[in-house]
Amino acid sequence: MNFLHRDITNLGNMEDNQKRRFALIHMYQVLVLAKNKANKQVYQELLSHVQKPLLKRFSDKVEKNRELAALIIKEMFTRVDDLAFSIPYLFPVLVGRLNASNIEGTNGMEEKCKPAPS
């Protein structure tokens, strides 16, 4: 896990797009492209450390950074057994990214016209 500490730190670097990109490329090579993948417990432990910085990159100015972050998160989510601790971080990012704050389509409707929550 120490080998990714520098990359995790560089993901939070808001000024330097190149540092973020190189950190994402390195993480992609280690976590996604590796021929001998680590076991599920390693990915589970890593996910708790990298999910917040990676999810922040979903709103990066650089498209390649957003793409790499999404590919890394996808790989990690497929390799772990328990995503329960990730959901509180994932859903707000997805709602913001997809502009889906009114997914039910009930904003602006009168209360008597709104369907019962189910």
Residue, then its C-alpha position, 0 to 999 in steps of 0.5 A: m500500500n505504501f507504493l501508492h501513497r505518493d499517487i494518492t497524495n498527487l490525486g489531491n493536487m489541484e494545481d497540477n493536471q500532469k501530476r494528477r494524470f501521472a498518478l492516475i496512470h500509475m494507479y491504472q497500471v498497478l491496479v487494472l493492467a497488472k497480470n497477477k492481480a492481488n486478492k480481494q482483501v488487498y483491493q478492499e483495503l486499498l478501496s478505503h484509502v483511494q475511493k475519496p480521491l478517485l471519486k473527486r477526480f470524476s469532476d476533474k477538468v481533464e477528461k483523461n483524468r476523469e476516464l482513468a479514475a472511472l476505470i480504476i473505480k470500476e476495477m476496484f468495485t468488481r474486485v471487492d466483496d463489500l461496497a457498503f462503505s462506498i455507497p455514501y461516497l458514490f451516490p452524491v458524486l453520481v447525482g452531481r455528475l449526472n445532474a440527477s438531483n430530481i430523479e423522481g421528476t416531482n420537483g415543482m409538483e403540488e404535494k397532492c399530485k406527488p405519488a406516494p414514496s415507495 
